[in-house]
Amino acid sequence: TTLADTQLKIVGEDLFFCGNVEGGNVKLFTPDGVEVATKFTTTSAGLRLRLSSLQKGVYLISINGITSKFMKR
């Protein structure tokens, strides 16, 4: 199962999840399964992750137990 494309959006240097979730239910991983320490903030647009804090590459994001993939360029 993957997250709906309409729920996950990259806007500039921010990744937004526009759905019902608490910060504790969100985890970010490298493709080899290593969890990446990140800080998610809650905004009126949804849950936000500043992508500028990440190195370029592919990441897996798990939200409410559902995982999706994105690339930081």
N, CA, C, O and CB atoms as a CASP TS submission, in Angstrom:
PFRMAT TS
TARGET T0000
AUTHOR 0000-0000-0000
METHOD Language model
MODEL 1
PARENT N/A
ATOM      1  N   THR     1       0.849  -1.187   0.000  1.00  0.00           N
ATOM      2  CA  THR     1       0.000   0.000   0.000  1.00  0.00           C
ATOM      3  C   THR     1       0.891   1.246   0.000  1.00  0.00           C
ATOM      4  O   THR     1       1.914   1.275   0.684  1.00  0.00           O
ATOM      5  CB  THR     1      -0.964   0.001   1.232  1.00  0.00           C
ATOM      6  N   THR     2       0.514   2.251  -0.748  1.00  0.00           N
ATOM      7  CA  THR     2       1.257   3.511  -0.768  1.00  0.00           C
ATOM      8  C   THR     2       0.329   4.661  -0.410  1.00  0.00           C
ATOM      9  O   THR     2      -0.895   4.531  -0.453  1.00  0.00           O
ATOM     10  CB  THR     2       1.905   3.749  -2.151  1.00  0.00           C
ATOM     11  N   LEU     3       0.925   5.771  -0.062  1.00  0.00           N
ATOM     12  CA  LEU     3       0.148   6.972   0.252  1.00  0.00           C
ATOM     13  C   LEU     3      -0.381   7.562  -1.041  1.00  0.00           C
ATOM     14  O   LEU     3       0.296   7.518  -2.068  1.00  0.00           O
ATOM     15  CB  LEU     3       1.005   8.017   1.027  1.00  0.00           C
ATOM     16  N   ALA     4      -1.551   8.097  -1.000  1.00  0.00           N
ATOM     17  CA  ALA     4      -2.125   8.735  -2.194  1.00  0.00           C
ATOM     18  C   ALA     4      -1.263   9.919  -2.597  1.00  0.00           C
ATOM     19  O   ALA     4      -0.819  10.685  -1.741  1.00  0.00           O
ATOM     20  CB  ALA     4      -3.592   9.193  -1.938  1.00  0.00           C
ATOM     21  N   ASP     5      -1.021  10.074  -3.889  1.00  0.00           N
ATOM     22  CA  ASP     5      -0.196  11.171  -4.372  1.00  0.00           C
ATOM     23  C   ASP     5      -0.726  12.528  -3.917  1.00  0.00           C
ATOM     24  O   ASP     5       0.050  13.464  -3.727  1.00  0.00           O
ATOM     25  CB  ASP     5      -0.112  11.131  -5.884  1.00  0.00           C
ATOM     26  N   THR     6      -2.024  12.639  -3.744  1.00  0.00           N
ATOM     27  CA  THR     6      -2.595  13.917  -3.337  1.00  0.00           C
ATOM     28  C   THR     6      -2.302  14.224  -1.874  1.00  0.00           C
ATOM     29  O   THR     6      -2.435  15.374  -1.455  1.00  0.00           O
ATOM     30  CB  THR     6      -4.095  13.922  -3.577  1.00  0.00           C
ATOM     31  N   GLN     7      -1.910  13.234  -1.093  1.00  0.00           N
ATOM     32  CA  GLN     7      -1.625  13.465   0.317  1.00  0.00           C
ATOM     33  C   GLN     7      -0.187  13.897   0.555  1.00  0.00           C
ATOM     34  O   GLN     7       0.085  14.579   1.543  1.00  0.00           O
ATOM     35  CB  GLN     7      -1.917  12.220   1.112  1.00  0.00           C
ATOM     36  N   LEU     8       0.733  13.528  -0.307  1.00  0.00           N
ATOM     37  CA  LEU     8       2.146  13.851  -0.150  1.00  0.00           C
ATOM     38  C   LEU     8       2.544  14.834  -1.242  1.00  0.00           C
ATOM     39  O   LEU     8       2.429  14.531  -2.429  1.00  0.00           O
ATOM     40  CB  LEU     8       3.028  12.568  -0.205  1.00  0.00           C
ATOM     41  N   LYS     9       3.015  16.022  -0.835  1.00  0.00           N
ATOM     42  CA  LYS     9       3.381  17.048  -1.809  1.00  0.00           C
ATOM     43  C   LYS     9       4.714  17.665  -1.418  1.00  0.00           C
ATOM     44  O   LYS     9       4.976  17.919  -0.242  1.00  0.00           O
ATOM     45  CB  LYS     9       2.285  18.136  -1.910  1.00  0.00           C
ATOM     46  N   ILE    10       5.548  17.901  -2.418  1.00  0.00           N
ATOM     47  CA  ILE    10       6.792  18.628  -2.205  1.00  0.00           C
ATOM     48  C   ILE    10       6.586  20.033  -2.746  1.00  0.00           C
ATOM     49  O   ILE    10       6.259  20.218  -3.919  1.00  0.00           O
ATOM     50  CB  ILE    10       8.015  17.915  -2.897  1.00  0.00           C
ATOM     51  N   VAL    11       6.781  21.019  -1.881  1.00  0.00           N
ATOM     52  CA  VAL    11       6.644  22.422  -2.248  1.00  0.00           C
ATOM     53  C   VAL    11       7.943  23.113  -1.853  1.00  0.00           C
ATOM     54  O   VAL    11       8.219  23.305  -0.668  1.00  0.00           O
ATOM     55  CB  VAL    11       5.392  23.091  -1.554  1.00  0.00           C
ATOM     56  N   GLY    12       8.738  23.484  -2.853  1.00  0.00           N
ATOM     57  CA  GLY    12      10.030  24.100  -2.559  1.00  0.00           C
ATOM     58  C   GLY    12      10.908  23.151  -1.770  1.00  0.00           C
ATOM     59  O   GLY    12      11.207  22.053  -2.240  1.00  0.00           O
ATOM     60  N   GLU    13      11.327  23.552  -0.579  1.00  0.00           N
ATOM     61  CA  GLU    13      12.177  22.733   0.280  1.00  0.00           C
ATOM     62  C   GLU    13      11.380  22.028   1.378  1.00  0.00           C
ATOM     63  O   GLU    13      11.954  21.605   2.382  1.00  0.00           O
ATOM     64  CB  GLU    13      13.262  23.590   0.903  1.00  0.00           C
ATOM     65  N   ASP    14      10.074  21.901   1.199  1.00  0.00           N
ATOM     66  CA  ASP    14       9.227  21.269   2.212  1.00  0.00           C
ATOM     67  C   ASP    14       8.463  20.094   1.622  1.00  0.00           C
ATOM     68  O   ASP    14       8.006  20.139   0.480  1.00  0.00           O
ATOM     69  CB  ASP    14       8.249  22.287   2.809  1.00  0.00           C
ATOM     70  N   LEU    15       8.335  19.047   2.419  1.00  0.00           N
ATOM     71  CA  LEU    15       7.478  17.912   2.088  1.00  0.00           C
ATOM     72  C   LEU    15       6.274  18.004   3.006  1.00  0.00           C
ATOM     73  O   LEU    15       6.433  18.055   4.225  1.00  0.00           O
ATOM     74  CB  LEU    15       8.231  16.527   2.245  1.00  0.00           C
ATOM     75  N   PHE    16       5.071  18.026   2.444  1.00  0.00           N
ATOM     76  CA  PHE    16       3.842  18.126   3.228  1.00  0.00           C
ATOM     77  C   PHE    16       3.045  16.843   3.118  1.00  0.00           C
ATOM     78  O   PHE    16       2.942  16.256   2.041  1.00  0.00           O
ATOM     79  CB  PHE    16       2.993  19.321   2.768  1.00  0.00           C
ATOM     80  N   PHE    17       2.483  16.410   4.235  1.00  0.00           N
ATOM     81  CA  PHE    17       1.500  15.338   4.238  1.00  0.00           C
ATOM     82  C   PHE    17       0.191  15.968   4.665  1.00  0.00           C
ATOM     83  O   PHE    17       0.069  16.452   5.790  1.00  0.00           O
ATOM     84  CB  PHE    17       1.917  14.146   5.185  1.00  0.00           C
ATOM     85  N   CYS    18      -0.795  15.963   3.769  1.00  0.00           N
ATOM     86  CA  CYS    18      -2.078  16.612   4.029  1.00  0.00           C
ATOM     87  C   CYS    18      -3.108  15.569   4.423  1.00  0.00           C
ATOM     88  O   CYS    18      -4.043  15.298   3.669  1.00  0.00           O
ATOM     89  CB  CYS    18      -2.556  17.407   2.794  1.00  0.00           C
ATOM     90  N   GLY    19      -2.943  14.993   5.580  1.00  0.00           N
ATOM     91  CA  GLY    19      -3.872  13.980   6.057  1.00  0.00           C
ATOM     92  C   GLY    19      -3.874  13.942   7.572  1.00  0.00           C
ATOM     93  O   GLY    19      -3.192  14.736   8.220  1.00  0.00           O
ATOM     94  N   ASN    20      -4.622  13.042   8.123  1.00  0.00           N
ATOM     95  CA  ASN    20      -4.756  12.920   9.564  1.00  0.00           C
ATOM     96  C   ASN    20      -3.618  12.069  10.115  1.00  0.00           C
ATOM     97  O   ASN    20      -3.588  10.857   9.903  1.00  0.00           O
ATOM     98  CB  ASN    20      -6.123  12.313   9.938  1.00  0.00           C
ATOM     99  N   VAL    21      -2.687  12.699  10.817  1.00  0.00           N
ATOM    100  CA  VAL    21      -1.543  11.979  11.367  1.00  0.00           C
ATOM    101  C   VAL    21      -0.943  12.769  12.517  1.00  0.00           C
ATOM    102  O   VAL    21      -1.018  13.997  12.543  1.00  0.00           O
ATOM    103  CB  VAL    21      -0.483  11.717  10.279  1.00  0.00           C
ATOM    104  N   GLU    22      -0.359  12.075  13.450  1.00  0.00           N
ATOM    105  CA  GLU    22       0.401  12.703  14.526  1.00  0.00           C
ATOM    106  C   GLU    22       1.873  12.489  14.224  1.00  0.00           C
ATOM    107  O   GLU    22       2.244  11.493  13.604  1.00  0.00           O
ATOM    108  CB  GLU    22       0.012  12.120  15.934  1.00  0.00           C
ATOM    109  N   GLY    23       2.709  13.412  14.657  1.00  0.00           N
ATOM    110  CA  GLY    23       4.139  13.347  14.382  1.00  0.00           C
ATOM    111  C   GLY    23       4.781  12.031  14.777  1.00  0.00           C
ATOM    112  O   GLY    23       5.705  11.576  14.103  1.00  0.00           O
ATOM    113  N   GLY    24       4.321  11.410  15.847  1.00  0.00           N
ATOM    114  CA  GLY    24       4.895  10.152  16.302  1.00  0.00           C
ATOM    115  C   GLY    24       4.615   8.991  15.374  1.00  0.00           C
ATOM    116  O   GLY    24       5.269   7.953  15.478  1.00  0.00           O
ATOM    117  N   ASN    25       3.659   9.138  14.468  1.00  0.00           N
ATOM    118  CA  ASN    25       3.318   8.071  13.528  1.00  0.00           C
ATOM    119  C   ASN    25       4.027   8.233  12.189  1.00  0.00           C
ATOM    120  O   ASN    25       3.665   7.575  11.214  1.00  0.00           O
ATOM    121  CB  ASN    25       1.819   8.032  13.309  1.00  0.00           C
ATOM    122  N   VAL    26       5.039   9.108  12.130  1.00  0.00           N
ATOM    123  CA  VAL    26       5.762   9.363  10.895  1.00  0.00           C
ATOM    124  C   VAL    26       7.228   9.016  11.106  1.00  0.00           C
ATOM    125  O   VAL    26       7.847   9.460  12.074  1.00  0.00           O
ATOM    126  CB  VAL    26       5.598  10.840  10.445  1.00  0.00           C
ATOM    127  N   LYS    27       7.783   8.214  10.190  1.00  0.00           N
ATOM    128  CA  LYS    27       9.189   7.852  10.262  1.00  0.00           C
ATOM    129  C   LYS    27       9.785   7.952   8.872  1.00  0.00           C
ATOM    130  O   LYS    27       9.108   7.706   7.874  1.00  0.00           O
ATOM    131  CB  LYS    27       9.377   6.428  10.847  1.00  0.00           C
ATOM    132  N   LEU    28      11.062   8.317   8.817  1.00  0.00           N
ATOM    133  CA  LEU    28      11.775   8.468   7.560  1.00  0.00           C
ATOM    134  C   LEU    28      12.952   7.504   7.552  1.00  0.00           C
ATOM    135  O   LEU    28      13.672   7.387   8.544  1.00  0.00           O
ATOM    136  CB  LEU    28      12.250   9.934   7.355  1.00  0.00           C
ATOM    137  N   PHE    29      13.148   6.808   6.423  1.00  0.00           N
ATOM    138  CA  PHE    29      14.198   5.800   6.316  1.00  0.00           C
ATOM    139  C   PHE    29      14.975   5.973   5.020  1.00  0.00           C
ATOM    140  O   PHE    29      14.469   6.527   4.045  1.00  0.00           O
ATOM    141  CB  PHE    29      13.603   4.390   6.395  1.00  0.00           C
ATOM    142  N   THR    30      16.224   5.485   5.025  1.00  0.00           N
ATOM    143  CA  THR    30      16.988   5.336   3.789  1.00  0.00           C
ATOM    144  C   THR    30      16.509   4.047   3.133  1.00  0.00           C
ATOM    145  O   THR    30      15.854   3.239   3.792  1.00  0.00           O
ATOM    146  CB  THR    30      18.552   5.311   4.056  1.00  0.00           C
ATOM    147  N   PRO    31      16.819   3.829   1.839  1.00  0.00           N
ATOM    148  CA  PRO    31      16.360   2.606   1.173  1.00  0.00           C
ATOM    149  C   PRO    31      16.846   1.315   1.833  1.00  0.00           C
ATOM    150  O   PRO    31      16.217   0.268   1.677  1.00  0.00           O
ATOM    151  CB  PRO    31      16.808   2.621  -0.253  1.00  0.00           C
ATOM    152  N   ASP    32      17.962   1.379   2.571  1.00  0.00           N
ATOM    153  CA  ASP    32      18.456   0.171   3.237  1.00  0.00           C
ATOM    154  C   ASP    32      17.903  -0.002   4.650  1.00  0.00           C
ATOM    155  O   ASP    32      18.384  -0.844   5.407  1.00  0.00           O
ATOM    156  CB  ASP    32      19.964   0.200   3.291  1.00  0.00           C
ATOM    157  N   GLY    33      16.889   0.797   5.005  1.00  0.00           N
ATOM    158  CA  GLY    33      16.169   0.596   6.257  1.00  0.00           C
ATOM    159  C   GLY    33      16.676   1.347   7.468  1.00  0.00           C
ATOM    160  O   GLY    33      16.179   1.126   8.572  1.00  0.00           O
ATOM    161  N   VAL    34      17.659   2.238   7.297  1.00  0.00           N
ATOM    162  CA  VAL    34      18.184   3.019   8.423  1.00  0.00           C
ATOM    163  C   VAL    34      17.266   4.210   8.664  1.00  0.00           C
ATOM    164  O   VAL    34      17.008   4.998   7.754  1.00  0.00           O
ATOM    165  CB  VAL    34      19.650   3.494   8.150  1.00  0.00           C
ATOM    166  N   GLU    35      16.775   4.336   9.899  1.00  0.00           N
ATOM    167  CA  GLU    35      15.896   5.456  10.222  1.00  0.00           C
ATOM    168  C   GLU    35      16.689   6.756  10.257  1.00  0.00           C
ATOM    169  O   GLU    35      17.786   6.811  10.813  1.00  0.00           O
ATOM    170  CB  GLU    35      15.190   5.222  11.570  1.00  0.00           C
ATOM    171  N   VAL    36      16.124   7.801   9.660  1.00  0.00           N
ATOM    172  CA  VAL    36      16.754   9.113   9.591  1.00  0.00           C
ATOM    173  C   VAL    36      16.115   9.997  10.653  1.00  0.00           C
ATOM    174  O   VAL    36      14.893  10.133  10.705  1.00  0.00           O
ATOM    175  CB  VAL    36      16.609   9.744   8.165  1.00  0.00           C
ATOM    176  N   ALA    37      16.948  10.596  11.499  1.00  0.00           N
ATOM    177  CA  ALA    37      16.430  11.505  12.529  1.00  0.00           C
ATOM    178  C   ALA    37      15.921  12.773  11.852  1.00  0.00           C
ATOM    179  O   ALA    37      16.679  13.474  11.182  1.00  0.00           O
ATOM    180  CB  ALA    37      17.531  11.846  13.593  1.00  0.00           C
ATOM    181  N   THR    38      14.644  13.062  12.029  1.00  0.00           N
ATOM    182  CA  THR    38      14.025  14.231  11.407  1.00  0.00           C
ATOM    183  C   THR    38      13.068  14.883  12.385  1.00  0.00           C
ATOM    184  O   THR    38      12.636  14.277  13.366  1.00  0.00           O
ATOM    185  CB  THR    38      13.289  13.842  10.107  1.00  0.00           C
ATOM    186  N   LYS    39      12.749  16.131  12.092  1.00  0.00           N
ATOM    187  CA  LYS    39      11.768  16.838  12.903  1.00  0.00           C
ATOM    188  C   LYS    39      10.623  17.266  12.006  1.00  0.00           C
ATOM    189  O   LYS    39      10.803  18.066  11.088  1.00  0.00           O
ATOM    190  CB  LYS    39      12.403  18.062  13.622  1.00  0.00           C
ATOM    191  N   PHE    40       9.451  16.730  12.279  1.00  0.00           N
ATOM    192  CA  PHE    40       8.247  17.094  11.550  1.00  0.00           C
ATOM    193  C   PHE    40       7.513  18.156  12.348  1.00  0.00           C
ATOM    194  O   PHE    40       7.451  18.083  13.575  1.00  0.00           O
ATOM    195  CB  PHE    40       7.339  15.854  11.293  1.00  0.00           C
ATOM    196  N   THR    41       6.957  19.145  11.656  1.00  0.00           N
ATOM    197  CA  THR    41       6.177  20.181  12.319  1.00  0.00           C
ATOM    198  C   THR    41       4.761  20.175  11.757  1.00  0.00           C
ATOM    199  O   THR    41       4.535  19.781  10.613  1.00  0.00           O
ATOM    200  CB  THR    41       6.837  21.575  12.143  1.00  0.00           C
ATOM    201  N   THR    42       3.823  20.614  12.567  1.00  0.00           N
ATOM    202  CA  THR    42       2.431  20.683  12.148  1.00  0.00           C
ATOM    203  C   THR    42       2.120  22.108  11.699  1.00  0.00           C
ATOM    204  O   THR    42       2.399  23.071  12.413  1.00  0.00           O
ATOM    205  CB  THR    42       1.479  20.240  13.297  1.00  0.00           C
ATOM    206  N   THR    43       1.540  22.227  10.510  1.00  0.00           N
ATOM    207  CA  THR    43       1.148  23.534   9.972  1.00  0.00           C
ATOM    208  C   THR    43      -0.313  23.455   9.534  1.00  0.00           C
ATOM    209  O   THR    43      -0.927  22.390   9.590  1.00  0.00           O
ATOM    210  CB  THR    43       2.072  23.961   8.772  1.00  0.00           C
ATOM    211  N   SER    44      -0.857  24.573   9.105  1.00  0.00           N
ATOM    212  CA  SER    44      -2.238  24.568   8.614  1.00  0.00           C
ATOM    213  C   SER    44      -2.368  23.734   7.336  1.00  0.00           C
ATOM    214  O   SER    44      -3.456  23.256   7.016  1.00  0.00           O
ATOM    215  CB  SER    44      -2.718  26.007   8.356  1.00  0.00           C
ATOM    216  N   ALA    45      -1.256  23.559   6.602  1.00  0.00           N
ATOM    217  CA  ALA    45      -1.270  22.762   5.372  1.00  0.00           C
ATOM    218  C   ALA    45      -1.104  21.266   5.656  1.00  0.00           C
ATOM    219  O   ALA    45      -1.296  20.444   4.761  1.00  0.00           O
ATOM    220  CB  ALA    45      -0.163  23.235   4.430  1.00  0.00           C
ATOM    221  N   GLY    46      -0.751  20.913   6.883  1.00  0.00           N
ATOM    222  CA  GLY    46      -0.535  19.511   7.239  1.00  0.00           C
ATOM    223  C   GLY    46       0.788  19.335   7.946  1.00  0.00           C
ATOM    224  O   GLY    46       1.344  20.289   8.490  1.00  0.00           O
ATOM    225  N   LEU    47       1.283  18.137   7.938  1.00  0.00           N
ATOM    226  CA  LEU    47       2.555  17.818   8.573  1.00  0.00           C
ATOM    227  C   LEU    47       3.681  18.193   7.618  1.00  0.00           C
ATOM    228  O   LEU    47       3.621  17.856   6.435  1.00  0.00           O
ATOM    229  CB  LEU    47       2.631  16.308   8.963  1.00  0.00           C
ATOM    230  N   ARG    48       4.715  18.893   8.114  1.00  0.00           N
ATOM    231  CA  ARG    48       5.781  19.403   7.243  1.00  0.00           C
ATOM    232  C   ARG    48       7.144  18.865   7.656  1.00  0.00           C
ATOM    233  O   ARG    48       7.461  18.766   8.842  1.00  0.00           O
ATOM    234  CB  ARG    48       5.799  20.932   7.263  1.00  0.00           C
ATOM    235  N   LEU    49       7.949  18.519   6.639  1.00  0.00           N
ATOM    236  CA  LEU    49       9.340  18.134   6.834  1.00  0.00           C
ATOM    237  C   LEU    49      10.185  19.052   5.967  1.00  0.00           C
ATOM    238  O   LEU    49       9.950  19.159   4.764  1.00  0.00           O
ATOM    239  CB  LEU    49       9.583  16.622   6.480  1.00  0.00           C
ATOM    240  N   ARG    50      11.180  19.723   6.576  1.00  0.00           N
ATOM    241  CA  ARG    50      12.091  20.591   5.819  1.00  0.00           C
ATOM    242  C   ARG    50      13.095  19.704   5.095  1.00  0.00           C
ATOM    243  O   ARG    50      13.925  19.061   5.738  1.00  0.00           O
ATOM    244  CB  ARG    50      12.822  21.623   6.759  1.00  0.00           C
ATOM    245  N   LEU    51      13.033  19.663   3.784  1.00  0.00           N
ATOM    246  CA  LEU    51      13.921  18.814   2.999  1.00  0.00           C
ATOM    247  C   LEU    51      15.351  19.326   2.969  1.00  0.00           C
ATOM    248  O   LEU    51      16.268  18.564   2.664  1.00  0.00           O
ATOM    249  CB  LEU    51      13.404  18.695   1.597  1.00  0.00           C
ATOM    250  N   SER    52      15.558  20.580   3.275  1.00  0.00           N
ATOM    251  CA  SER    52      16.906  21.142   3.266  1.00  0.00           C
ATOM    252  C   SER    52      17.813  20.456   4.288  1.00  0.00           C
ATOM    253  O   SER    52      19.037  20.531   4.175  1.00  0.00           O
ATOM    254  CB  SER    52      16.852  22.640   3.544  1.00  0.00           C
ATOM    255  N   SER    53      17.228  19.792   5.277  1.00  0.00           N
ATOM    256  CA  SER    53      18.015  19.089   6.292  1.00  0.00           C
ATOM    257  C   SER    53      18.467  17.712   5.826  1.00  0.00           C
ATOM    258  O   SER    53      19.234  17.046   6.522  1.00  0.00           O
ATOM    259  CB  SER    53      17.212  18.954   7.568  1.00  0.00           C
ATOM    260  N   LEU    54      17.998  17.270   4.646  1.00  0.00           N
ATOM    261  CA  LEU    54      18.329  15.942   4.140  1.00  0.00           C
ATOM    262  C   LEU    54      19.375  16.015   3.041  1.00  0.00           C
ATOM    263  O   LEU    54      19.443  16.997   2.301  1.00  0.00           O
ATOM    264  CB  LEU    54      17.079  15.243   3.624  1.00  0.00           C
ATOM    265  N   GLN    55      20.192  14.967   2.938  1.00  0.00           N
ATOM    266  CA  GLN    55      21.120  14.845   1.829  1.00  0.00           C
ATOM    267  C   GLN    55      20.340  14.401   0.592  1.00  0.00           C
ATOM    268  O   GLN    55      19.242  13.858   0.711  1.00  0.00           O
ATOM    269  CB  GLN    55      22.267  13.843   2.162  1.00  0.00           C
ATOM    270  N   LYS    56      20.903  14.629  -0.587  1.00  0.00           N
ATOM    271  CA  LYS    56      20.261  14.177  -1.818  1.00  0.00           C
ATOM    272  C   LYS    56      20.163  12.666  -1.811  1.00  0.00           C
ATOM    273  O   LYS    56      21.063  11.980  -1.327  1.00  0.00           O
ATOM    274  CB  LYS    56      21.036  14.663  -3.061  1.00  0.00           C
ATOM    275  N   GLY    57      19.062  12.145  -2.350  1.00  0.00           N
ATOM    276  CA  GLY    57      18.898  10.704  -2.438  1.00  0.00           C
ATOM    277  C   GLY    57      17.449  10.284  -2.334  1.00  0.00           C
ATOM    278  O   GLY    57      16.539  11.112  -2.302  1.00  0.00           O
ATOM    279  N   VAL    58      17.257   8.974  -2.281  1.00  0.00           N
ATOM    280  CA  VAL    58      15.931   8.375  -2.188  1.00  0.00           C
ATOM    281  C   VAL    58      15.621   8.090  -0.722  1.00  0.00           C
ATOM    282  O   VAL    58      16.493   7.643   0.024  1.00  0.00           O
ATOM    283  CB  VAL    58      15.842   7.074  -3.039  1.00  0.00           C
ATOM    284  N   TYR    59      14.391   8.345  -0.312  1.00  0.00           N
ATOM    285  CA  TYR    59      13.945   8.107   1.058  1.00  0.00           C
ATOM    286  C   TYR    59      12.611   7.387   1.052  1.00  0.00           C
ATOM    287  O   TYR    59      11.834   7.490   0.103  1.00  0.00           O
ATOM    288  CB  TYR    59      13.837   9.429   1.837  1.00  0.00           C
ATOM    289  N   LEU    60      12.361   6.663   2.118  1.00  0.00           N
ATOM    290  CA  LEU    60      11.067   6.032   2.355  1.00  0.00           C
ATOM    291  C   LEU    60      10.446   6.743   3.541  1.00  0.00           C
ATOM    292  O   LEU    60      11.105   6.947   4.561  1.00  0.00           O
ATOM    293  CB  LEU    60      11.202   4.480   2.613  1.00  0.00           C
ATOM    294  N   ILE    61       9.186   7.120   3.415  1.00  0.00           N
ATOM    295  CA  ILE    61       8.482   7.759   4.518  1.00  0.00           C
ATOM    296  C   ILE    61       7.312   6.867   4.912  1.00  0.00           C
ATOM    297  O   ILE    61       6.515   6.454   4.069  1.00  0.00           O
ATOM    298  CB  ILE    61       7.995   9.196   4.131  1.00  0.00           C
ATOM    299  N   SER    62       7.224   6.581   6.193  1.00  0.00           N
ATOM    300  CA  SER    62       6.150   5.745   6.717  1.00  0.00           C
ATOM    301  C   SER    62       5.227   6.625   7.542  1.00  0.00           C
ATOM    302  O   SER    62       5.649   7.236   8.524  1.00  0.00           O
ATOM    303  CB  SER    62       6.709   4.559   7.568  1.00  0.00           C
ATOM    304  N   ILE    63       3.967   6.684   7.137  1.00  0.00           N
ATOM    305  CA  ILE    63       2.966   7.503   7.830  1.00  0.00           C
ATOM    306  C   ILE    63       1.798   6.602   8.178  1.00  0.00           C
ATOM    307  O   ILE    63       1.176   5.997   7.304  1.00  0.00           O
ATOM    308  CB  ILE    63       2.499   8.723   6.952  1.00  0.00           C
ATOM    309  N   ASN    64       1.512   6.521   9.464  1.00  0.00           N
ATOM    310  CA  ASN    64       0.427   5.646   9.949  1.00  0.00           C
ATOM    311  C   ASN    64       0.589   4.208   9.441  1.00  0.00           C
ATOM    312  O   ASN    64      -0.400   3.528   9.163  1.00  0.00           O
ATOM    313  CB  ASN    64      -0.940   6.203   9.507  1.00  0.00           C
ATOM    314  N   GLY    65       1.845   3.750   9.322  1.00  0.00           N
ATOM    315  CA  GLY    65       2.116   2.373   8.901  1.00  0.00           C
ATOM    316  C   GLY    65       2.080   2.146   7.406  1.00  0.00           C
ATOM    317  O   GLY    65       2.275   1.016   6.956  1.00  0.00           O
ATOM    318  N   ILE    66       1.835   3.191   6.615  1.00  0.00           N
ATOM    319  CA  ILE    66       1.832   3.090   5.155  1.00  0.00           C
ATOM    320  C   ILE    66       3.085   3.774   4.631  1.00  0.00           C
ATOM    321  O   ILE    66       3.400   4.893   5.035  1.00  0.00           O
ATOM    322  CB  ILE    66       0.539   3.729   4.537  1.00  0.00           C
ATOM    323  N   THR    67       3.805   3.103   3.727  1.00  0.00           N
ATOM    324  CA  THR    67       5.086   3.606   3.270  1.00  0.00           C
ATOM    325  C   THR    67       5.027   4.075   1.815  1.00  0.00           C
ATOM    326  O   THR    67       4.372   3.468   0.968  1.00  0.00           O
ATOM    327  CB  THR    67       6.146   2.536   3.429  1.00  0.00           C
ATOM    328  N   SER    68       5.733   5.175   1.558  1.00  0.00           N
ATOM    329  CA  SER    68       5.852   5.707   0.202  1.00  0.00           C
ATOM    330  C   SER    68       7.289   6.155   0.002  1.00  0.00           C
ATOM    331  O   SER    68       8.022   6.360   0.969  1.00  0.00           O
ATOM    332  CB  SER    68       4.851   6.888  -0.046  1.00  0.00           C
ATOM    333  N   LYS    69       7.691   6.308  -1.257  1.00  0.00           N
ATOM    334  CA  LYS    69       9.066   6.676  -1.592  1.00  0.00           C
ATOM    335  C   LYS    69       9.088   8.056  -2.241  1.00  0.00           C
ATOM    336  O   LYS    69       8.182   8.419  -2.990  1.00  0.00           O
ATOM    337  CB  LYS    69       9.705   5.623  -2.532  1.00  0.00           C
ATOM    338  N   PHE    70      10.144   8.822  -1.939  1.00  0.00           N
ATOM    339  CA  PHE    70      10.348  10.100  -2.622  1.00  0.00           C
ATOM    340  C   PHE    70      11.848  10.345  -2.788  1.00  0.00           C
ATOM    341  O   PHE    70      12.675   9.706  -2.137  1.00  0.00           O
ATOM    342  CB  PHE    70       9.678  11.271  -1.833  1.00  0.00           C
ATOM    343  N   MET    71      12.174  11.281  -3.670  1.00  0.00           N
ATOM    344  CA  MET    71      13.572  11.596  -3.926  1.00  0.00           C
ATOM    345  C   MET    71      13.865  13.053  -3.600  1.00  0.00           C
ATOM    346  O   MET    71      13.134  13.955  -4.008  1.00  0.00           O
ATOM    347  CB  MET    71      13.930  11.296  -5.382  1.00  0.00           C
ATOM    348  N   LYS    72      14.946  13.267  -2.858  1.00  0.00           N
ATOM    349  CA  LYS    72      15.445  14.631  -2.584  1.00  0.00           C
ATOM    350  C   LYS    72      16.509  14.912  -3.621  1.00  0.00           C
ATOM    351  O   LYS    72      17.488  14.172  -3.716  1.00  0.00           O
ATOM    352  CB  LYS    72      16.022  14.781  -1.103  1.00  0.00           C
ATOM    353  N   ARG    73      16.336  15.975  -4.407  1.00  0.00           N
ATOM    354  CA  ARG    73      17.291  16.310  -5.477  1.00  0.00           C
ATOM    355  C   ARG    73      18.172  17.456  -5.095  1.00  0.00           C
ATOM    356  O   ARG    73      19.029  17.864  -5.879  1.00  0.00           O
ATOM    357  CB  ARG    73      16.569  16.644  -6.756  1.00  0.00           C
TER
END
